Amino acid sequence: MSEIIAIFADEKKRKQHYTLFILYMKRKLLLLAALLVVAFTANAQEKKFLAYGVGFYNLENLFDTTHDEGKNDNEFLPNGSNRWNNKKYKNKLGNMSRVLADMGTDKLPQIGCAVIGVSEVENAHCLTDLCNQKPLKSRNFQFVHIEGPDKRGVDCALLYNPALFTVTDSHLYPYVYEKQEDIDKDRQTRGFLTVKGILGGERVAFIVVHLPSRFSGSEYRELGARQAKAVIDMLLQEDPGCKVIIMGDMNDDPTNKSMTEGLRAKANIEEVGDGDMYNPWYNILVKEGKGTLMYQGSWNLFDQIILSPNLLNRDGEKDFSSLKLFNYHVFRRDYLMQQEGKYKGSPKRTHAGGVWLRGYSDHLPVVVYLAKEQK
């Protein structure tokens, strides 16, 4: 503080340094102020909580313009079918960063999400360019990415705000085929990106997945879900106090077998038993008719964030002495939607019918909010 007083004593520089000082203090205080946005009333006494947004977004082919050796990325090269060039790539980066920065601002208007899982990103170069976009760079977003074996070249990654989440470990567990014919065909695909860290002073593990596409049979997604559940069980066996969140493009709805049986993801909190998970998106799709992607005029909800039981309040409890789920929604903005034409009302994607739409993604993001009482 003595340095600040000495600076202010110089009248000629006073206004300039005063402005810098105010900006400095605003940056320091903004984070704390932005977190204190959730309030519950209990016994006529208001309690304040710290809140954290956790999101997932399928970026729909975030490719750069150069070839990655060994990958089938030809359609996203300047001479490929999409005529993918620097202009389109920069537009895509700008669009993606806008969405990622907006996610979570419904509840946390100043800071957005602490952690966001993403899929369909080509490589670390794309992620570096993405985090250098102004909306994300202003929050110092970082990423965890491990190059995977997918033949088309797309991977999963975890973006995070280091002021809110501290990474302690990361690992990519492979998707393992069981049929010999699949092994012989060398059909390697996305694995299970697992990132451990500290969120809100607690141990949390995030698993980001992109299960096999609908062009494959449901058995392949069911296999992937069982393998993902094995990773969850391993994490909880190693550290029962760890809170586990699996998120991703499941290529299945919450009602499908991969989710209900493979991941043991239950639709209602009261149904969640030992070894189960909670899937809040089941009722969003079934009862509210909301989804994250549209096919032939109907909504699917492939993009899901599924939580371990220790993130839940049961039997009407409102115990937020540790991190607990308090809200969730499909993130939707007008700019993400097709406003006219044949596909009006569906997500506005990057390309459709070979035409560049300057759009975003064929998927909408999802966000959950965790809260913890401020002591």
WOPE-V595148 format. One record per backbone hydrogen bond with DSSP energy under -0.5 kcal/mol. CO is the residue of the C=O (numbers start at 1). NH is the residue of the N-H. E is the energy in kcal/mol with one decimal. If there is no record, write none. Layout:
BEGIN
<<CO NH E> <CO NH E>>
END
This chain:
BEGIN
<<1 5 -2.1> <2 6 -2.2> <3 7 -1.9> <4 8 -2.3> <5 9 -1.2> <6 10 -0.5> <7 10 -1.4> <9 11 -1.1> <10 13 -1.0> <10 14 -0.6> <11 14 -0.7> <11 15 -0.5> <13 17 -2.7> <14 18 -2.6> <15 19 -2.0> <16 20 -1.8> <17 21 -2.6> <18 22 -2.4> <19 23 -2.2> <20 24 -2.4> <21 25 -2.6> <22 26 -2.4> <23 27 -2.1> <24 28 -1.9> <25 29 -2.4> <26 30 -2.3> <27 31 -0.8> <28 32 -0.5> <29 33 -2.6> <30 34 -2.6> <31 35 -1.4> <32 36 -1.0> <35 37 -2.1> <35 51 -1.0> <37 39 -0.5> <38 49 -1.6> <40 42 -0.5> <40 47 -2.0> <42 45 -1.8> <44 46 -0.5> <45 42 -1.7> <47 40 -1.1> <48 374 -2.8> <49 38 -0.8> <50 372 -2.2> <52 370 -2.8> <53 114 -2.6> <53 115 -1.6> <54 368 -2.9> <55 117 -2.7> <56 366 -2.0> <57 59 -0.7> <57 119 -1.3> <61 63 -1.4> <62 122 -2.5> <65 78 -0.6> <67 69 -0.6> <68 71 -2.2> <71 73 -1.4> <73 76 -1.6> <74 77 -1.1> <75 82 -1.5> <77 80 -2.2> <77 84 -1.3> <80 83 -1.7> <85 89 -2.6> <86 90 -2.8> <87 91 -1.9> <88 92 -2.4> <89 93 -2.4> <90 94 -2.3> <91 95 -2.4> <92 96 -2.8> <93 97 -2.5> <94 98 -1.7> <95 99 -1.9> <96 100 -2.6> <97 101 -2.2> <98 102 -1.7> <99 103 -2.0> <102 105 -2.2> <103 113 -1.3> <104 107 -0.8> <104 108 -2.4> <108 111 -0.9> <108 112 -2.6> <112 53 -0.5> <114 161 -2.6> <115 55 -2.7> <116 159 -3.2> <117 57 -2.2> <118 157 -2.1> <119 59 -2.0> <120 62 -2.8> <121 155 -2.7> <123 127 -1.5> <124 128 -2.6> <125 129 -2.3> <126 130 -2.4> <127 131 -2.6> <128 132 -1.1> <130 133 -1.5> <133 136 -1.2> <133 137 -3.1> <134 138 -2.2> <136 139 -1.1> <136 141 -2.0> <137 140 -1.6> <140 162 -0.6> <142 160 -2.2> <144 158 -2.2> <150 153 -0.8> <151 72 -2.8> <155 121 -1.8> <156 146 -0.5> <157 118 -2.5> <158 144 -2.5> <159 116 -2.7> <160 142 -2.7> <160 162 -0.7> <161 164 -2.4> <161 165 -2.3> <164 200 -0.7> <165 167 -0.5> <166 198 -2.3> <169 196 -2.7> <171 173 -0.7> <171 194 -3.3> <173 192 -3.1> <174 176 -0.5> <175 177 -0.6> <179 183 -1.9> <180 184 -2.8> <181 185 -1.4> <182 187 -1.3> <183 186 -1.1> <186 188 -0.6> <188 151 -1.0> <191 193 -0.6> <192 173 -2.1> <192 194 -0.6> <193 195 -0.5> <193 208 -2.8> <194 171 -2.3> <195 206 -3.0> <196 168 -2.7> <196 169 -1.5> <197 199 -0.5> <197 204 -2.6> <198 166 -2.0> <199 202 -1.5> <202 199 -2.4> <203 243 -2.2> <204 197 -2.1> <205 245 -2.6> <206 195 -3.0> <207 209 -0.5> <207 247 -3.1> <208 193 -1.9> <209 249 -1.3> <213 216 -1.5> <217 220 -1.6> <217 221 -0.7> <218 222 -2.5> <219 223 -2.2> <220 224 -1.9> <221 225 -2.5> <222 226 -2.1> <223 227 -2.2> <224 228 -2.5> <225 229 -2.4> <226 230 -1.7> <227 231 -1.6> <228 232 -2.2> <229 233 -2.8> <230 234 -2.1> <231 235 -2.4> <232 236 -2.3> <233 237 -2.0> <234 238 -2.4> <235 239 -1.9> <239 242 -2.1> <243 205 -2.8> <244 308 -2.0> <245 207 -2.5> <246 306 -3.3> <247 209 -2.4> <248 250 -1.0> <248 304 -2.2> <249 211 -1.5> <253 256 -1.7> <256 259 -1.0> <256 260 -2.5> <257 261 -2.6> <257 262 -1.9> <258 263 -1.4> <259 265 -2.6> <264 266 -0.7> <264 277 -2.7> <266 279 -3.1> <268 271 -1.7> <268 272 -0.5> <269 272 -1.5> <271 273 -0.5> <273 276 -2.1> <276 309 -0.6> <277 266 -3.0> <278 280 -0.6> <278 307 -2.2> <279 282 -1.2> <280 284 -0.7> <281 285 -2.0> <282 286 -2.8> <283 287 -1.7> <283 288 -1.4> <284 290 -2.3> <285 289 -0.8> <292 364 -1.9> <293 300 -3.1> <295 298 -1.7> <298 295 -3.0> <300 292 -2.8> <300 293 -1.8> <302 250 -2.7> <302 304 -0.7> <304 248 -2.0> <306 246 -2.4> <307 278 -2.8> <308 311 -1.9> <309 312 -1.9> <311 325 -3.1> <314 317 -2.1> <318 320 -0.9> <320 373 -3.7> <324 371 -2.8> <327 369 -2.9> <329 331 -0.5> <329 367 -2.3> <330 332 -0.5> <333 336 -1.6> <334 337 -1.7> <336 348 -3.2> <338 345 -2.9> <341 344 -1.7> <343 346 -2.1> <346 338 -3.3> <347 349 -0.8> <348 360 -3.1> <348 361 -1.0> <349 359 -0.7> <350 357 -3.0> <350 358 -0.7> <352 355 -1.8> <355 352 -1.9> <355 357 -0.6> <365 331 -2.0> <366 56 -2.2> <367 329 -2.3> <368 54 -2.9> <369 326 -2.6> <369 327 -1.2> <370 52 -2.7> <371 324 -1.9> <372 50 -3.2> <373 375 -0.6>>
END
